Each structure stands twice: as structure tokens, then as C-alpha cells.
Amino acid sequence: MDRRQSKTRKAVFNAFVELLTEKGYSNTTIQDIISRADIGRSTFYSHFQTKDDLLNALCESIFDHAFSEQSPKEESHDFSDRRDLRGELTHILYHLGESRGYVEGILASESGDVFMRYFRDQLTGVFRKEIKEVPEGIPMDYAVERCAWDFSETVRWWMSHDGYSPEDVMGFFWHYMGR
């Protein structure tokens, strides 16, 4: 994606999140997004076919790097050599923190459930890969889904409570999980 396309996507994402917060998902139209982003209709449709596609693209842009198998050293954090569960979850928190404006806007609207479902699906993969054993009598699928649910709800809580770093939030979750 070239710089112009990237700038357009960012303008559309910003407009969309502002409108989600103001009007909600169902009351936001493509025309609202186009007007707020100050782009033409054909430009919008060259990037997204529908409002649902836009929401999915926004979720993907937030999660693609955070859930990537590769964790290169980054300006705000370095998890390139730490591939344990705690490191992986903290890395995810850093990326959600960097996208906080988007995440808060999505969670404040009725599209928050779509975001949380997408997020939990991604987390389920992380926990399934990392959890090796569970207490006897507990089905592995239950433990994996419970961990994904608890972590996603921890993130939801964090998005409405400023002042905590990703490490703070990870510490809360880790302690809560009895680790």
C-alpha cells in the first residue's frame, strides 16, 4: 500500500471510529463516513465494499501485527526474544494501547460485540497454542475459551480505565489467573 492509500485508510478509520462513538454502528452511513473523511464515494469503494468490510478491516489492522508470529523490535517495546504466554499477551496489550482511540470507539458502539468476538477468536488461538495442560477433569477447550474470555474482558476494562500500562494490566491478569 502506498503512502496515499495508507493516508486515505487512516482518514476513513478515524472518521468511522468518531461516528461509531457519536451515532453508533447502525446509524452511521457510508455517506457519513465519506463526508467525515473528506473523500469521494469511489475512493471509499476502492478500499471497502461495505460498512461491515470497513469494520473487519479496522479489526484486522489492529490485530494483524499484534497476533503475528514474528515480533520484531519496535520503537515502544521489544518482545522479539520473548515468546512465552506472558510476553505474547503483553505484546498484544501494547498494540491495543497504541490503537486505544480506535478500540475505545469500537467498544463504545454496538459494534463492540463484533470486535470482542473477533478478538476472542484471535486469543483462542494464542491460548490453544500456549496452554499445555489443565487440571484433571477440565476440558482443554473450556480452559482455552475461559482464558480468552477473561483476557478480552480485562482489555475491555482497561480501555475504560486510563493510567495503567500494558505491564500493569498484564500483572493484574496474571495474578488473577493464579500464575
C-alpha positions in Angstrom: 0.0 0.0 0.0 1.4 3.3 -1.0 1.5 6.4 1.3 -1.6 8.0 -0.3 -3.6 4.8 0.2 -2.4 4.5 3.7 -3.4 8.1 4.5 -6.9 7.5 3.0 -7.4 4.4 5.0 -6.3 6.2 8.2 -8.8 9.1 7.4 -11.6 6.6 6.8 -10.8 4.6 10.0 -10.6 7.8 12.1 -13.9 9.1 10.6 -15.6 5.7 11.2 -14.5 5.5 14.8 -15.7 9.1 15.5 -19.0 8.3 14.0 -19.3 5.0 15.9 -18.9 6.9 19.1 -21.3 9.7 18.1 -24.0 7.8 16.2 -23.5 4.1 16.7 -22.9 1.5 14.0 -26.4 1.1 12.7 -27.0 4.8 12.5 -23.7 5.5 10.6 -24.0 5.5 6.9 -21.3 5.2 4.2 -22.2 8.8 3.2 -21.5 9.9 6.8 -18.1 8.2 6.6 -17.3 9.7 3.2 -18.2 13.2 4.4 -16.3 13.0 7.6 -13.2 11.5 5.9 -13.5 14.1 3.1 -13.1 11.6 0.3 -15.2 10.6 -2.7 -17.6 7.7 -2.9 -15.5 5.9 -5.5 -12.4 6.3 -3.2 -14.3 4.7 -0.4 -15.5 1.8 -2.6 -11.9 1.3 -3.9 -11.0 0.4 -0.4 -14.1 -1.2 1.1 -17.3 -2.8 -0.4 -19.5 -2.3 2.7 -19.5 -0.8 6.2 -19.1 -4.4 7.5 -15.9 -4.7 5.4 -14.7 -1.5 6.9 -15.3 -2.8 10.4 -13.5 -6.0 9.6 -10.6 -4.1 8.0 -10.3 -1.9 11.1 -10.2 -5.0 13.4 -7.6 -6.7 11.1 -5.4 -3.6 11.1 -5.5 -3.6 14.9 -4.9 -7.3 15.3 -2.7 -8.3 12.4 0.6 -7.2 13.8 -0.3 -7.9 17.5 -1.1 -11.5 16.7 1.7 -12.0 14.2 4.1 -14.9 14.7 7.0 -12.5 14.3 7.6 -9.9 16.9 10.3 -7.5 15.7 11.9 -5.0 18.0 9.7 -1.9 17.9 10.1 1.7 19.0 7.8 1.4 22.0 8.6 -2.2 23.0 10.7 -5.2 22.2 9.2 -8.7 22.5 11.4 -10.1 19.7 13.1 -12.6 22.1 10.2 -13.3 24.5 7.8 -15.8 23.1 6.2 -17.1 26.3 2.5 -16.6 27.0 3.0 -13.6 29.3 5.3 -11.9 26.7 2.9 -12.6 23.9 -0.1 -11.2 25.8 1.8 -8.1 26.9 2.8 -7.5 23.3 -0.9 -7.7 22.3 -1.6 -5.1 25.1 1.0 -2.7 23.7 -0.7 -2.8 20.3 -4.1 -2.4 21.7 -2.8 0.5 23.7 -1.4 2.1 20.5 -4.8 1.7 18.9 -6.6 2.8 22.0 -8.6 5.5 20.3 -9.9 3.0 17.7 -10.6 0.3 20.3 -12.4 2.7 22.7 -14.6 4.0 19.8 -15.5 0.5 18.7 -16.2 -0.7 22.2 -18.4 2.3 22.9 -20.7 1.4 20.0 -22.9 -1.6 19.2 -20.1 -2.9 17.0 -18.2 -3.6 20.2 -19.6 -7.2 20.2 -18.2 -7.8 16.7 -14.8 -6.5 17.9 -14.9 -8.7 21.0 -15.9 -11.8 19.1 -13.0 -11.2 16.6 -10.6 -10.5 19.5 -11.6 -13.7 21.4 -11.2 -15.8 18.3 -7.7 -14.5 17.9 -7.0 -15.0 21.6 -8.3 -18.5 21.5 -5.5 -19.4 19.0 -2.9 -17.9 21.3 -4.2 -19.8 24.4 -4.7 -23.0 22.5 -1.0 -22.9 21.4 0.3 -21.9 24.8 -1.7 -23.9 27.3 -0.2 -27.4 27.6 -2.2 -28.9 30.5 -5.2 -28.1 32.6 -6.4 -29.6 35.9 -7.8 -33.1 35.7 -11.5 -33.1 34.8 -11.4 -29.7 33.0 -11.8 -29.9 29.2 -9.0 -28.2 27.3 -11.5 -26.3 25.1 -13.2 -24.9 28.2 -9.9 -23.7 29.7 -8.8 -22.1 26.4 -12.1 -20.3 25.9 -12.3 -19.2 29.5 -8.8 -17.7 29.3 -9.6 -15.9 26.1 -12.8 -14.6 27.6 -11.1 -13.4 30.8 -8.3 -11.7 28.9 -10.6 -10.0 26.4 -12.8 -8.7 29.3 -9.6 -7.5 31.0 -8.8 -5.5 27.9 -12.4 -4.1 27.8 -11.9 -3.0 31.4 -8.5 -1.4 30.6 -10.0 0.6 27.7 -12.3 2.4 30.2 -9.7 2.9 32.9 -6.8 5.2 31.9 -3.5 5.3 33.7 -2.4 1.6 33.5 0.5 0.4 31.4 0.4 -2.8 29.5 2.7 -4.3 32.1 0.2 -3.2 34.9 -2.7 -4.8 33.1 -0.7 -8.0 32.4 0.2 -8.2 36.1 -3.5 -7.9 37.1 -4.5 -10.6 34.7 -1.6 -12.9 35.6 -2.3 -12.5 39.3 -6.0 -13.1 38.8 -5.3 -16.3 36.8 -3.2 -17.5 39.7 0.1 -17.6 37.9 
